[in-house]
Structure formats: structure tokens, C-alpha cells
Amino acid sequence: MPENSPGLSRRISSWSSGVRWSDVPEAVRGRAVDALRDVVAVMFGGAATTAARLASAYARTAPGNSPLAGGGFADPARAAFANATAATALDFEDGHYLGGGIHPGSVVVAAGLAAAPPGTTVGDFLTAQVAGYEVGLRAGALLWPRHADDWYHCTGTAGSISAAAAVARLYGLDADATARAVTLAWQHAPMATFALPMVKESIGWGALTGVTAADLARGGFLGLPGGSRPPALPGFAATPFDVPGAEDNDLVMSFGETFESGRTYFKKYACCRYIHAAAHGLASLLRELGAAAAEIEEIEVRTHRGALFLDETSPRTLEHAQYSFPHVLAAVALDGAAGARQIDEGHLGDPRRDALAARVRLVHAPELDSAPPASYPARVRVRTVDGREAERLCTEAPGDPGLPLSDDELRCKWLDVMTLAVPREVTEGVLDGLGDPERVLSDVLSPAWKAVPPPEPEREPGSEQGQGQGSGKGQEQ
């Protein structure tokens, strides 16, 4: 193994362990606050979904003091698993294009909330969050699939490293222990895939792995006498940063200078990011045509090859709905939105939505194949029953750095989704408190944890199916 490869891994770990909130540019600080608010909101909003409730039930089998968005408590590792599952359950959390296309927030924030020591301030947490994002996004950039057979590197894989770095920072671990935490996370990272339903990208398992890795490193695991290093094994890398050629990646080598955590996107639609440009385009075209859903004869979406599998017209799980162009576009046309209240378990099997979804057609656009991971464009064409037609190429989606959601739009999103589970006045207090770096994090979040109803009695396996968001238990905005 080249001598410079281990050096890169250790340099990144050293930066992560030593970064301070004052080192973070002001604009990136604001982005970090918004990212924390975004993940907390969608985590509580997603806690009533089938996937999140099952994950919380599993977590509660390991008693501990870490609170769960689904109610009750668990040990930190399992709490990280359950809360990360809740944070991604709505497919509504932030993401980053060039950082491997991963969703850093659901892993980093859930892991950090589960493991944060008592007395952690919001500022302490945000510093660790930024460190986790910066490390994990660079790992994600190295892991982006380079060929057709390299299909398994998704959020849970790189996210394990993100979570380990963030939790190590919260624990105050030094550079050596942080490097060991990152190595342990990589060596135990899940082989994350897009498995549906519920597994998605192994986001819950990535958070669990990161917490466990930091705990092991804090206890001395992987330590060597006198700071000596293990022999390099041919063909094996301790982390993605130890692979020959890692230092040739400009995004990777910009750590400490360019904050990639300031270049994330926020979601307007509760679905796979591949669908967002098309949803934005459809909404624009319907306004241009002055057409209602009942007037639509056909919606054609031209997209890159990797998105063509998102074509299910009658999904029967929430996750399949989130990964369906037809279902989401039908929601946009019928309801004027595709947020957490529209893309939910209560709308599965809706005959009106299924009927319109059947009129959505996906077509391969070879000219768009080269766009990912930098963007996920789509060309949308709408034809009405009376022969009107309009078409648009959408290269950006709402929430992209080049097409950002306004402060008001973000606030409305967070209020809308978090009040599925938490009363509005509590939600507003939490959102405000997360913007104050001097506040103690547990004091800010305590009213939200307390607002969650106690967990229901455990049911027989399989009895959870078909229940969740549509149960009507949440607090309306």
C-alpha cells in the first residue's frame, strides 16, 4: 500500500477530531442548523410509519436511556438504528449529489442524538455534525459506483463512517481514536443496497455501526502498542481513504478548506431524488397549460437509465410509492403537492391516484445518462385529452443549491411534517431552540420526546403491516 494512503486517512481524522464551531464559515453554520432542523422534523414525522415502528419495537428490546422518536428508550446503538430508520422513512431528508449521492443527515444526526453525552450543547452537536458530514461525503465520493457491477455503495456504507466521525467528535476522542473509529466503521459497514421495502440504503444499520465503532474505539479497540501501525495487507484497505488514488480526488482533498456540508440539498417532495426534477417540471407544466388532473391524457418522463426502474403504477408499500414516478406525479397532479401528508401509507391503493399513475410513461433518454451523480434531470411532456401539449427539460430540482428553498418554505416543511407527531407549539420551540448554539441539546428536544405517545403494546409478527401514517394519531398542523 502506498505510504501516502494511510496518511490521508489520518489527516482527515485529525481534522475531524480538532475542528471547532468557530472554524466553520458562517454560511455553512446556517446550513448545518437547517440540516439539523430538517432531520429532526422528518425523524419525528416518520416515526409512525410501519418501518419506523418496527425498528423502534426492535430497539426497545435493548434497554437504555436514549429516547426514541417512536416512544420509549433504548441503548444508544439501537436507538441510532431506530431513529435513523424514522429519519429516512419518509424519504424526505437531505442529500448531496457529488458526495456519493448519499443522505448524510439521517445517519449522522440519528447517531449523534443517540450517543451525545449529557450536557452537550447545540453548538457542540453542530460541530460534530459538520465533522461527520465532511468525512462521510468524501468517503461517499470515493465509493460512487464506477461500473455496472459496483452497485451496493449507498448511504449506509459511507454513512457508517459519517456517524463514527460525528460520535467520536462528541466523545472528544483524539485523532488516533477517531481514526480507529472510522476504520472500525468501514470494516463493519453494511453492504447497503436499494432493497425495498424498509431496508432502502441500510441507513439505520449505518447509524448503529457508527455508534458502535466510536464506542469500541473509545474503549481502546484496534489500538496498538506504542502507536505502531499494522502491516499493510495486499488488496485490503483500512478505509476508502487508504485506497491508492484517493488523493487524486479533488473533492476528497478539499477537506478543511471547502465545506461540502454547505452544498447539500433539501427535499420539497417526500420521494426518491431521481423524481424531484420531474415533479417540479410537471407542476410547472400544469400551471402553464391551466390543466387539472382530470384533463391529463398522458405524462411522459424522459430520464436517465438508472431511474427507469421507478415505474410502479400501483405501489402497496410506502417505500415503493416513494420510488415511483407514476405515484408521485399523480399526487402532484391530484393534490398539488407530494409531501409527507400526500406520499403516505393512507394513500396506498387510492383508485384515483392509481388511475392517473397508469397514464405516466417513463422513457429512456440516453443524453441524460451522463448527468448523475452531479444532478438528476428529467424531460417532462404533458398531453391533455383535448390535444394541448407542453414539454420542459428540468435540470434542477427545488432544494438544490442552485434552486434553494426559501427560509419560509423550509419552515413550512418542518412544521408540516413534524406536527404529524408533535404539537405545533412544541415543534416551533424545538425548531427555534436548535438555532441557538448555547442551549443544551437535551433541553431543546425534551418537550418533543415527551410529546410522543407511549409505545403501543407489542403485537404479533406481521400484524403491523398496512398500518402507520394513516392511523390518524398525529397532531395536525
Disulfide bonds with the S-S distance in Angstrom:
none
